[in-house]
Amino acid sequence: MEEQIGHFVEIATDDDIVMGILFRISEELIKITQILPGYGGVLPTLLPTSSVTFIRIQ
């Protein structure tokens, strides 16, 4: 998965879908940078790998 760093990803959890650029991945955490619509801002986001249902790489 490390070779996918910098790619746009869609990550599904039990109750949400989070989209952004994959920044870092470890055994316990996934860090992505979400691009916020409208304002062009970014939001660093940490997701525990245990909460991930699937990851789609675009």
Residue pairs with C-beta under 8 A, 6 or more apart in sequence:
1 25
1 55
2 25
4 22
4 25
4 57
5 22
5 23
5 24
5 25
6 21
6 22
7 21
7 22
7 57
7 58
8 19
8 20
8 21
8 22
8 57
8 58
9 19
9 20
9 21
9 22
9 32
9 55
9 56
9 57
9 58
10 17
10 18
10 19
10 55
10 56
10 58
11 17
11 18
11 19
11 30
11 32
11 47
11 52
11 54
11 55
11 56
12 52
12 53
12 54
12 55
12 56
13 47
13 51
13 52
13 53
14 51
14 53
18 32
18 34
18 45
18 47
19 34
19 35
20 32
20 33
20 34
20 35
20 43
20 45
21 32
21 33
21 35
22 30
22 31
22 32
22 57
23 31
23 32
23 33
23 44
24 30
24 31
25 31
25 49
26 49
27 49
28 48
28 49
28 50
29 46
29 47
29 48
29 49
30 46
30 47
30 48
30 49
30 52
30 55
31 44
31 45
31 46
31 47
32 44
32 45
32 47
33 42
33 43
33 44
33 45
34 42
34 43
34 44
34 45
35 41
35 42
36 42
36 43
